[in-house]
Amino acid sequence: MIPVRKLPARYGALVTPLILSGLMTLIVSGISTLRVLGPTPAFLQSWPSAWGLSWLVAFPVLLLALPVARRLTAMIVAPTG
């Protein structure tokens, strides 16, 4: 088995929002594009570009929003222990 190289832990703060924004924009852009165009060949042609544009916007926004979301969560949720 080939060993898988992993990124150092310090990149976790970037990898998590990268994956999260990718998955969320994939789903939301897919639903929105499907709703507008229906299950047609035009949907399959349009969705990748809609997703790419959404991801380009969502990733930096998520980087800015995550600290705010964490602070708000800390105000609402009791710490463990």
Number of C-alpha atoms within 10 A of each C-alpha: 3 4 5 6 6 6 9 7 8 8 9 11 11 12 13 12 18 17 12 15 22 18 13 15 22 18 13 14 21 18 13 13 20 17 11 9 14 13 11 9 9 12 17 15 10 15 19 15 12 18 21 15 13 18 21 13 13 20 19 13 13 17 16 11 12 13 11 12 12 11 10 11 11 11 10 9 8 8 7 4 3
